Amino acid sequence: MRVSILIILLFYYQQLYSQHVSSWYNTENGLPQNSVKAIAKDKYGFIWLSTDNGIVGYDGSVFTIYNKLEVTNLHFENFYGNVLNDSIIIYNNNDENKILIRKRKIQSITKNTFSKTFTKEKFNFLKRISKNSPETKYSSNTKYYIKTISGRYSFYNNRIIYTDEKNGQTKVPIAAVDLSTMFLYKEALFLTDPKNRKTYRIYKGKPTVLTKAALFNDPETKIYWQQITGQTFIINKNNIYLLNGYKNDDLQLKFLITYKNFGNQFFNSILYDKDFKRLYLGSVTKGLNIVQLTQFFTAQKKIHFVDEVSSSSLPFNKNTIIDPYGYEVNKYGLVKNHHFGINDKHFMFYDNSGNILYKNDDSVVKRYKSSQYTTSHTIHFPGLHGFFKSENQFAVSTTDLTNSYLHLFENQELKTINATFKFTGLVNSFLQYNNDELLIGCSDGLYLVGLKKKITAQVAKGINVKNIIKTSDGQIWITTNKDGFFLFRDKKLFKMPLDQNLYLNSAHYILGDSHGYYWISSNNGLFRVAKKQLLKYSENNKTPVFYYRFTKNDGLLTAEFNGGSMPEAYSLKNGEFVFPSMEGFVFFDSENIKAYYPDKKRIYVERVRINDSDITYFSKDLILENNYKHADIFIDIPYYSNSYNLRVEAKIEGQNVDWHQIEIKNERKYTISNLNHGNYILQLRVQISPDGSYEYRTVKIKIKPLFYQTTAFKLIVTILLLFIFIAIIYTRTKFLQIRNRLLKKRVSSIKIALKESAQHLEAVKNDMQKESEYQKKLIEAISHDISTPVKFIAMMSQKLIDVHEVDLQKEYFDSIHQSSEELYNFTIHLKEYSDLFGTYDVYEKDEYPINEILITKQKLFNEISKSQNSRIEIIEKSSIYCQFNKSILSCIVHNLVDNAVKNTSEGIINIIVEDNQEKITLKIADTGKGMSQEQLTYYNGLYQMSMNDDIIKFRNYGLGLHMVIYLVKKMYADISFYENYPGGTTVEVNIYKNKMNGKTNFNS
């Protein structure tokens, strides 16, 4: 009776947990060799494999192969040691070498310091047992033993002897005929006798017989046990069970999965990771099979020539659903075929009487509940696109291929139309928003329809609405075909953020559970997100949102869900969610679905690979040579779920302001490159919870400088160059001093003889040259300065003769009179021109106002300017006094104004004087035709000539400005020529108040 009950319970468990997905790994995708002899999980959560070509570490993403060890052979065997003490030991063939795995590192143990597991003892061999499986071979001439904390069990010649800590021996009165049926659980040894259907428990040498462990001594049962993991598995008829405890004289089992053809895979070792619900199966010939246990169930009909693609459906019973074809399924598969026939899969509803409505071409088919859905009635709608139900409102959408129409019906009979609304896009979804308004989702936007006033208002355009969903918490969501999904609140749309790969751009459907999460189906995965995160984002789009994605790695048969149907997803009475997918309907209880996040204590940053070399370890500081090209810094996390959900971010202080998410591919690493020498701090953070909490790690990076980039090298080179420079100066100075003394002796004798004659000749020459030059320059200056007024008087006289109007004659006469008077005043002071070239004194004894000179020149040229429709204006911010040679300054102003008047018609000539503490600035700015760029370059360059007398001699552009430049240099002043805006030329003269202002003597 007990056996029958146990079989029934096991069958129930089998149905409950039998769905799983698995992946094989071998030499083609990560392993160094296909014989996986042992599997263990260390203290830090990493998986280790023993193979015939090295040791393999696994972190859930990458297999790290250790086959460059200092050992005599790479044929490794079983694991020994204690995981909690961070001590995993493994030997290779014949115990030639011993390897210790500690702190995630592999190290060889010195041969002279370790004990072996296989030794010679008198007349036979002695071998330690730490693992048992059907593939284990036992020799009759070998003595075997198992070590425990309290003692040791020895097996030889079918006898069992227990040796305690004090070497006291106890003979166990049980024959050990088949050692492959034994296993250790905690400190107790268990041995099964399938022939006699008995199971023995031996504790410290004392045996007892178990009466309830019927499955253990079944002749078809195979036992897998490994001491280092403390796990025992029994395999019976392809069912895998895990020993889960011992209580009340009973070994308690946990059913894991049903594995078809288990015996054909030649599995040698098994490990179950309860943290991630993964089963690791090591084969001696095929590699490693990783099986993901799942709480997702994909219901498949498995009928020949009938696809598994699912769309709309309805809850049928407490744990079953029905689709438009009439297939009733639960999470395990087909329950019954009600034979509805082939219909449209996208629309299906219950009416208020429990009748089932679905679409077939241009008709709505109603199947009656009263006949157990065997009888039906068909309602025809030309151009039928879809039909909808929201609360008590029934609607049908039709199309004429130009427009679409939504017809609202009086009741569920779909006979009397209350209202019809016209749309340009196809109607895809329908929701009763309130008693007077409907939300309509179309292929060209979202609409709000008023029933009383029959008004249609477009809420959003340009989005192809897929579904309008009202979740259990009252929120309304809009999904689209390519524009993401939205929250509809207060008649406004709030666009939600997308996942990192933008899969939610085409989200299908949203369900809310009772634990604070939304579940969102898509074309590439099922997403879970906290409700409060999305709702907060609608209020502040700066708040983060974290999605968790479920795929085939989590037990789904496919990551592609189906969308665009009505209804699409819902919750059954038993609490299970149902979503349609491309491989069948997916059932799951959201309470049993676990999202996996890294353990904050199991995040390690200690390995680096520089320039594709071997991986090495570092502590807190990473030191790189200057010639590195790139360095891969590994973030070691024992994470065995979908790497898509592993969020690792990084930034380098001083280089990055924002966190940058690391793209997790095969290896979990952060690569640095192109960093110059110096010290850096790399910050890493890993998301460890669904609310966005992070665990941080910091790595200090030092990149060494090249020898010529060091401060010491730069200092030495600077001192050396300074020493060389000083040595050159000293040597050159000494050489010149010696040469200078020799020259002085030679010159001194000649100097005395020539001194008197040279002085005399030079004096005579200078006097004659100065006299001639003086007379020549004086005549040229006077002629130049009176030429313009005289020319103007001559021109006015000619006009006076030609004109006959009295008024014009009077005007011309006044101009002649005024110019003549000013010219007369000018000639009175011609004697002052004698000072221009003869004197070297550029300062007056007493100050005088500069304005006197400016007004005089304004009057002299005023009439000439008027004749050209121009005017002369003096701009002087305040009364400015100076002591500069009045004759020289007057000549400079005269020539600059003269030049401006000649070249300005219908314009303005501004004379500007400014004073500051160091200088007086005089500007003559006209709006005339202006100088060419060649002229500006010429006169600015002329001022830089060192030979001052050449200025007067060189007259490519006339005498006036040459004479001005000569006189400016005589006064130790500056002059510059540049373009005026918008037209004309500006000449600026800066006269310094101190005599020299650092300038070279004019006559030097």
ABEGO torsion letter per residue (X at the ends): XAAAAAAAAAAAAAAAAABBBBBBBBAAAGBABABBABBBBBAAGBBBBBBAAEBBBBAGABBBBBABBBBABABBBBBBEBAAAGBBBBBBBGGABBBBBBGGBBBBBBAAABBBABBBBEABBBBBBABBBAABBBBAABBBBBBBAAEBBBBBGGBBBBBBAAGBBBBBABBBABAAABBBBEABBBBBBAAAGBBBBBBGGBBBBBAABAAAABAABBBBBBAAAGBBBBBBGGBBBBBAEBBGGBBBBBBABBBBGAAAAGBABBBBBAAAGBBBBBBAAAEBBBBBBBABBBBBAGBBGBBABBBBBBBABAABBBBAAGBBBBAAEBABBAGAEBBBAABBBBBAAGBBBBBBEABBBBBBAAAGGABBBBBBBBGBABBBBBEABBBBBBBAGABBBBBBBABAAGABBABBBBBABBBABBBBABAABBBBBBAAEBBBBBAAAGBBBBABBGBBBABBBBBAAGBBBBBBAAAEBBBBBGGBBBBBBBBAAGAAAABABBBBBAAGBBBBBBABEBBBBBAAAAAAAAABAABBBBBBBBBAAAGBABABBBBGBOBABBBBAAGBBBBBBAAEBBBBBAAABBBBBBBAAABBBABBBBGGBBBBBBBABBBBBAABABBBBBBBBBBABBAAABBBBBBBBGABABBBBBBBBABBBBBBBGBBBEBBBBBBBBBABAAGBBBBBBBBBBBBBBAAABAAAAAAAAAAAAAAAAAAAAAAAAAAAAAAAAAAAAAAAAAAAAAAAAAAAAAAAAAAAAAAAAAAAAAAAAAAAAAAAAAAAAAAAAAAAABABAAAAAAAAAAAAAAAAAAAAAAAAAAAAAAAAABABABBABBBBAAAAAAAAAAAAAAAAAAAGBBBBBBBABBBBBABBAAAAAAAAAAAAAAAAAABBGBBBBBBBBBBAABBBBBBBBABAEBBAAAAAAAAAAAABABAAAAAABBAAEAAAAAAAAAAAAAGBBBBBBBBOABEBBBBBBBBABAAGGBBBAAX
